[in-house]
Amino acid sequence: MKSMTGYGRGQSVHNGAKFTVELNSVNRKQSDVVVNLPRELAELEPRVRDTINAEVTRGRLNVVIAFHAGAAAPQDLALDRSLAKTYLRAMRDLQKELGVGGEITIETILRAPGVLRTPEEQASPETAWLPVEAALKGALAELMKMKEAEGRHLAKDLEKRIKFVRDSVKKVHKLVPGVMKRYRQTLQERIKRAGIELPIDDERLVKEVVVFADKSDITEELTRLDSHFDQFAAHLKKSDAVGRTLEFMCQEIAREFNTMGSKANDIEIAQLVIACKAEMEKVREQIQNIE
C-alpha cells in the first residue's frame, strides 16, 4: 500500500550536460500529472507522462525537469547570422519610419531572441530523452520509496481503527440474542400493567414477538460486516494501489451500520453503532491519503 504524498529527485549527466528531475506528489482523487519542461524539450512531455503513469495511478504529481549545460565555450554557441541580419534591417527600417537616430550595436543584435543560442537552447529532444529518462526513473524510485514508507504508517493506523470497529461488532454479536428476550419481557410487563391476563404462549403475544424479531434482525448485516472487514484487512497488505477499493468498502461498511442502527431497537447496540460510524469516518478520511 502506498500513500499519495512523496518527493523524489533524480539526475543524470550526458556529454557534460546535467539533467535534473524533481517529483512532488500530493493528494487528489484522480491522477493529475503537471509537467514543467524546458521549451526546447517540450516534445518529451508524452514520454514523461507515460513513464510516470506506469508507476503512479492516483494523486497530483508536479514534475520539474531542468537542463544545465554548464559554462559554454565559444564554439558551443550557435549564431544565427541570417536572423541577426533580419533584425538589423528591421531596426533600421523602424528608425527611418519613426525618424529617430541612435546607434544599433552588436550587443543589441545579439540580445535579440534566437540570434545567439546556448547549448540549452540547442538541445535536441531525441538526444536528451535517454538522460531525461534516467533522471526521471531515479526520481520515481525515490518517490515510490517514500510513498511506500508512508503507506506502511497509514496501514498501521488503519489496522488499529478497524480493530476497534471489529471489537465493537463482536460486542453487538453478543448482545443480539438478548434483544428479543428483553422485548418479550417488556411486552409482557406492559400487558400485565394494563390488567390483561395472557398466557406466555398466547398466539397474539407470540406473533408480536416474531414480528419484532423479524424487523430487528441484524444477522445479515453482521455477517456482511465480518466479510467486509476480512477483505479490508487483506487489501491493507497489498503493495499496489488500493485507495479506490478501500473507499468503496468504507461506503459498504457505512451502509451496513446505517441499516443496523435503524433496525436494532436496542440502546446498547445503538451506542456501539454510533461509535463504529464515528471511527469509520476517521478511516474514510485517512483513506483519502492512500493511492
Secondary structure as UniProt FT lines:
FT   STRAND          6..14
FT   TURN            15..16
FT   STRAND          17..26
FT   STRAND          31..36
FT   HELIX           39..44
FT   HELIX           45..53
FT   TURN            54..55
FT   STRAND          59..68
FT   HELIX           74..76
FT   STRAND          78..79
FT   HELIX           81..98
FT   HELIX           106..110
FT   TURN            113..115
FT   STRAND          116..117
FT   TURN            119..122
FT   HELIX           125..193
FT   TURN            194..195
FT   TURN            200..201
FT   HELIX           203..215
FT   HELIX           219..236
FT   HELIX           243..263
FT   HELIX           267..287
FT   TURN            288..289
//
